[in-house]
Amino acid sequence: MNYRILLLCISFFGLSACASVSTEDDVPPNPFIEELPEGVSAIAAPFQDLNAVMIDPTDGCYVYRHAGPVETTFLPLRTNSGRPICTRLPEQSEPG
């Protein structure tokens, strides 16, 4: 009986050593834009969350965090007419 209790205590101490201790230096920087440019907030459709917006590095377009009933995902930030809002023009392939 004492052997089981000792083994249980040792296993708890062993597992607690695996826990990571985070410091303030481990906190990743906020990926969201602190303040959107006035032009972007003026043309963005009203149903989008403008508090959680960032620029997608692959295409340079703004995306916002959409918290749906099942999952949270990033969607393109769009105008009232449905066009995506981007920081640069899409690359055009040269006709060959």
PyMOL CGO cylinders between C-alpha atoms (Angstrom):
from pymol import cmd
from pymol.cgo import CYLINDER

trace = [
    CYLINDER, 0.00, 0.00, 0.00, 2.77, 2.45, 0.94, 0.3, 1, 1, 1, 1, 1, 1,
    CYLINDER, 2.77, 2.45, 0.94, 4.53, 1.59, -2.30, 0.3, 1, 1, 1, 1, 1, 1,
    CYLINDER, 4.53, 1.59, -2.30, 1.48, 2.74, -4.36, 0.3, 1, 1, 1, 1, 1, 1,
    CYLINDER, 1.48, 2.74, -4.36, 1.20, 6.03, -2.48, 0.3, 1, 1, 1, 1, 1, 1,
    CYLINDER, 1.20, 6.03, -2.48, 4.91, 6.71, -2.92, 0.3, 1, 1, 1, 1, 1, 1,
    CYLINDER, 4.91, 6.71, -2.92, 4.70, 5.87, -6.63, 0.3, 1, 1, 1, 1, 1, 1,
    CYLINDER, 4.70, 5.87, -6.63, 1.67, 8.15, -7.03, 0.3, 1, 1, 1, 1, 1, 1,
    CYLINDER, 1.67, 8.15, -7.03, 3.41, 11.07, -5.29, 0.3, 1, 1, 1, 1, 1, 1,
    CYLINDER, 3.41, 11.07, -5.29, 6.55, 10.64, -7.39, 0.3, 1, 1, 1, 1, 1, 1,
    CYLINDER, 6.55, 10.64, -7.39, 4.51, 10.56, -10.61, 0.3, 1, 1, 1, 1, 1, 1,
    CYLINDER, 4.51, 10.56, -10.61, 2.71, 13.80, -9.66, 0.3, 1, 1, 1, 1, 1, 1,
    CYLINDER, 2.71, 13.80, -9.66, 6.01, 15.54, -8.97, 0.3, 1, 1, 1, 1, 1, 1,
    CYLINDER, 6.01, 15.54, -8.97, 7.46, 14.17, -12.19, 0.3, 1, 1, 1, 1, 1, 1,
    CYLINDER, 7.46, 14.17, -12.19, 4.53, 15.41, -14.26, 0.3, 1, 1, 1, 1, 1, 1,
    CYLINDER, 4.53, 15.41, -14.26, 4.57, 18.83, -12.62, 0.3, 1, 1, 1, 1, 1, 1,
    CYLINDER, 4.57, 18.83, -12.62, 8.15, 19.28, -13.83, 0.3, 1, 1, 1, 1, 1, 1,
    CYLINDER, 8.15, 19.28, -13.83, 6.85, 19.04, -17.41, 0.3, 1, 1, 1, 1, 1, 1,
    CYLINDER, 6.85, 19.04, -17.41, 4.64, 22.10, -17.04, 0.3, 1, 1, 1, 1, 1, 1,
    CYLINDER, 4.64, 22.10, -17.04, 6.00, 25.17, -18.76, 0.3, 1, 1, 1, 1, 1, 1,
    CYLINDER, 6.00, 25.17, -18.76, 6.29, 28.42, -16.91, 0.3, 1, 1, 1, 1, 1, 1,
    CYLINDER, 6.29, 28.42, -16.91, 5.52, 31.43, -19.05, 0.3, 1, 1, 1, 1, 1, 1,
    CYLINDER, 5.52, 31.43, -19.05, 6.88, 34.88, -18.48, 0.3, 1, 1, 1, 1, 1, 1,
    CYLINDER, 6.88, 34.88, -18.48, 5.88, 38.18, -20.00, 0.3, 1, 1, 1, 1, 1, 1,
    CYLINDER, 5.88, 38.18, -20.00, 8.63, 37.70, -22.60, 0.3, 1, 1, 1, 1, 1, 1,
    CYLINDER, 8.63, 37.70, -22.60, 6.90, 34.55, -23.89, 0.3, 1, 1, 1, 1, 1, 1,
    CYLINDER, 6.90, 34.55, -23.89, 3.70, 36.43, -24.81, 0.3, 1, 1, 1, 1, 1, 1,
    CYLINDER, 3.70, 36.43, -24.81, 3.50, 36.79, -28.60, 0.3, 1, 1, 1, 1, 1, 1,
    CYLINDER, 3.50, 36.79, -28.60, 2.94, 40.29, -29.93, 0.3, 1, 1, 1, 1, 1, 1,
    CYLINDER, 2.94, 40.29, -29.93, -0.61, 41.25, -30.82, 0.3, 1, 1, 1, 1, 1, 1,
    CYLINDER, -0.61, 41.25, -30.82, -1.06, 40.30, -34.49, 0.3, 1, 1, 1, 1, 1, 1,
    CYLINDER, -1.06, 40.30, -34.49, -4.02, 42.64, -34.93, 0.3, 1, 1, 1, 1, 1, 1,
    CYLINDER, -4.02, 42.64, -34.93, -3.80, 46.19, -36.21, 0.3, 1, 1, 1, 1, 1, 1,
    CYLINDER, -3.80, 46.19, -36.21, -4.19, 48.63, -33.31, 0.3, 1, 1, 1, 1, 1, 1,
    CYLINDER, -4.19, 48.63, -33.31, -5.90, 51.36, -35.33, 0.3, 1, 1, 1, 1, 1, 1,
    CYLINDER, -5.90, 51.36, -35.33, -7.25, 50.87, -38.84, 0.3, 1, 1, 1, 1, 1, 1,
    CYLINDER, -7.25, 50.87, -38.84, -6.64, 53.59, -41.42, 0.3, 1, 1, 1, 1, 1, 1,
    CYLINDER, -6.64, 53.59, -41.42, -9.67, 55.87, -41.77, 0.3, 1, 1, 1, 1, 1, 1,
    CYLINDER, -9.67, 55.87, -41.77, -10.13, 54.90, -45.42, 0.3, 1, 1, 1, 1, 1, 1,
    CYLINDER, -10.13, 54.90, -45.42, -10.34, 51.20, -44.58, 0.3, 1, 1, 1, 1, 1, 1,
    CYLINDER, -10.34, 51.20, -44.58, -12.83, 51.65, -41.75, 0.3, 1, 1, 1, 1, 1, 1,
    CYLINDER, -12.83, 51.65, -41.75, -14.92, 53.97, -43.94, 0.3, 1, 1, 1, 1, 1, 1,
    CYLINDER, -14.92, 53.97, -43.94, -15.34, 51.49, -46.80, 0.3, 1, 1, 1, 1, 1, 1,
    CYLINDER, -15.34, 51.49, -46.80, -15.63, 48.27, -44.75, 0.3, 1, 1, 1, 1, 1, 1,
    CYLINDER, -15.63, 48.27, -44.75, -19.04, 46.62, -44.60, 0.3, 1, 1, 1, 1, 1, 1,
    CYLINDER, -19.04, 46.62, -44.60, -20.74, 47.15, -41.22, 0.3, 1, 1, 1, 1, 1, 1,
    CYLINDER, -20.74, 47.15, -41.22, -21.24, 43.51, -40.18, 0.3, 1, 1, 1, 1, 1, 1,
    CYLINDER, -21.24, 43.51, -40.18, -17.48, 42.80, -39.80, 0.3, 1, 1, 1, 1, 1, 1,
    CYLINDER, -17.48, 42.80, -39.80, -15.46, 42.90, -36.57, 0.3, 1, 1, 1, 1, 1, 1,
    CYLINDER, -15.46, 42.90, -36.57, -13.05, 45.80, -37.02, 0.3, 1, 1, 1, 1, 1, 1,
    CYLINDER, -13.05, 45.80, -37.02, -11.48, 45.21, -33.59, 0.3, 1, 1, 1, 1, 1, 1,
    CYLINDER, -11.48, 45.21, -33.59, -9.62, 42.08, -34.78, 0.3, 1, 1, 1, 1, 1, 1,
    CYLINDER, -9.62, 42.08, -34.78, -8.15, 42.92, -38.21, 0.3, 1, 1, 1, 1, 1, 1,
    CYLINDER, -8.15, 42.92, -38.21, -4.74, 42.01, -39.63, 0.3, 1, 1, 1, 1, 1, 1,
    CYLINDER, -4.74, 42.01, -39.63, -3.07, 41.87, -43.03, 0.3, 1, 1, 1, 1, 1, 1,
    CYLINDER, -3.07, 41.87, -43.03, -2.68, 38.45, -44.62, 0.3, 1, 1, 1, 1, 1, 1,
    CYLINDER, -2.68, 38.45, -44.62, 1.00, 38.22, -45.64, 0.3, 1, 1, 1, 1, 1, 1,
    CYLINDER, 1.00, 38.22, -45.64, 0.29, 35.92, -48.60, 0.3, 1, 1, 1, 1, 1, 1,
    CYLINDER, 0.29, 35.92, -48.60, -1.84, 38.36, -50.58, 0.3, 1, 1, 1, 1, 1, 1,
    CYLINDER, -1.84, 38.36, -50.58, -1.66, 41.67, -48.70, 0.3, 1, 1, 1, 1, 1, 1,
    CYLINDER, -1.66, 41.67, -48.70, -5.40, 41.82, -48.05, 0.3, 1, 1, 1, 1, 1, 1,
    CYLINDER, -5.40, 41.82, -48.05, -7.07, 42.68, -44.75, 0.3, 1, 1, 1, 1, 1, 1,
    CYLINDER, -7.07, 42.68, -44.75, -8.72, 39.80, -42.89, 0.3, 1, 1, 1, 1, 1, 1,
    CYLINDER, -8.72, 39.80, -42.89, -10.89, 39.93, -39.78, 0.3, 1, 1, 1, 1, 1, 1,
    CYLINDER, -10.89, 39.93, -39.78, -11.56, 37.36, -37.06, 0.3, 1, 1, 1, 1, 1, 1,
    CYLINDER, -11.56, 37.36, -37.06, -15.06, 35.91, -37.40, 0.3, 1, 1, 1, 1, 1, 1,
    CYLINDER, -15.06, 35.91, -37.40, -16.34, 34.04, -34.35, 0.3, 1, 1, 1, 1, 1, 1,
    CYLINDER, -16.34, 34.04, -34.35, -19.00, 31.69, -35.67, 0.3, 1, 1, 1, 1, 1, 1,
    CYLINDER, -19.00, 31.69, -35.67, -21.19, 29.25, -33.75, 0.3, 1, 1, 1, 1, 1, 1,
    CYLINDER, -21.19, 29.25, -33.75, -18.83, 26.33, -34.46, 0.3, 1, 1, 1, 1, 1, 1,
    CYLINDER, -18.83, 26.33, -34.46, -15.38, 27.80, -35.06, 0.3, 1, 1, 1, 1, 1, 1,
    CYLINDER, -15.38, 27.80, -35.06, -13.42, 31.03, -35.18, 0.3, 1, 1, 1, 1, 1, 1,
    CYLINDER, -13.42, 31.03, -35.18, -11.77, 31.76, -38.52, 0.3, 1, 1, 1, 1, 1, 1,
    CYLINDER, -11.77, 31.76, -38.52, -10.32, 34.64, -40.50, 0.3, 1, 1, 1, 1, 1, 1,
    CYLINDER, -10.32, 34.64, -40.50, -12.35, 36.01, -43.40, 0.3, 1, 1, 1, 1, 1, 1,
    CYLINDER, -12.35, 36.01, -43.40, -11.43, 38.66, -45.97, 0.3, 1, 1, 1, 1, 1, 1,
    CYLINDER, -11.43, 38.66, -45.97, -12.45, 42.18, -44.98, 0.3, 1, 1, 1, 1, 1, 1,
    CYLINDER, -12.45, 42.18, -44.98, -14.87, 43.34, -47.65, 0.3, 1, 1, 1, 1, 1, 1,
    CYLINDER, -14.87, 43.34, -47.65, -16.57, 46.51, -48.81, 0.3, 1, 1, 1, 1, 1, 1,
    CYLINDER, -16.57, 46.51, -48.81, -20.35, 46.94, -49.00, 0.3, 1, 1, 1, 1, 1, 1,
    CYLINDER, -20.35, 46.94, -49.00, -20.18, 45.77, -52.62, 0.3, 1, 1, 1, 1, 1, 1,
    CYLINDER, -20.18, 45.77, -52.62, -18.35, 42.57, -51.62, 0.3, 1, 1, 1, 1, 1, 1,
    CYLINDER, -18.35, 42.57, -51.62, -14.87, 43.41, -52.87, 0.3, 1, 1, 1, 1, 1, 1,
    CYLINDER, -14.87, 43.41, -52.87, -11.88, 42.50, -50.68, 0.3, 1, 1, 1, 1, 1, 1,
    CYLINDER, -11.88, 42.50, -50.68, -9.88, 45.36, -49.17, 0.3, 1, 1, 1, 1, 1, 1,
    CYLINDER, -9.88, 45.36, -49.17, -6.17, 44.94, -49.97, 0.3, 1, 1, 1, 1, 1, 1,
    CYLINDER, -6.17, 44.94, -49.97, -2.97, 46.90, -49.41, 0.3, 1, 1, 1, 1, 1, 1,
    CYLINDER, -2.97, 46.90, -49.41, -1.57, 46.09, -52.85, 0.3, 1, 1, 1, 1, 1, 1,
    CYLINDER, -1.57, 46.09, -52.85, -2.96, 45.18, -56.24, 0.3, 1, 1, 1, 1, 1, 1,
    CYLINDER, -2.96, 45.18, -56.24, -3.11, 41.47, -57.10, 0.3, 1, 1, 1, 1, 1, 1,
    CYLINDER, -3.11, 41.47, -57.10, -0.23, 40.32, -59.27, 0.3, 1, 1, 1, 1, 1, 1,
    CYLINDER, -0.23, 40.32, -59.27, -1.24, 39.95, -62.88, 0.3, 1, 1, 1, 1, 1, 1,
    CYLINDER, -1.24, 39.95, -62.88, 0.28, 37.17, -64.94, 0.3, 1, 1, 1, 1, 1, 1,
    CYLINDER, 0.28, 37.17, -64.94, 1.78, 38.41, -68.19, 0.3, 1, 1, 1, 1, 1, 1,
    CYLINDER, 1.78, 38.41, -68.19, 0.06, 37.11, -71.33, 0.3, 1, 1, 1, 1, 1, 1,
    CYLINDER, 0.06, 37.11, -71.33, 2.30, 34.60, -73.00, 0.3, 1, 1, 1, 1, 1, 1,
]
cmd.load_cgo(trace, "trace")
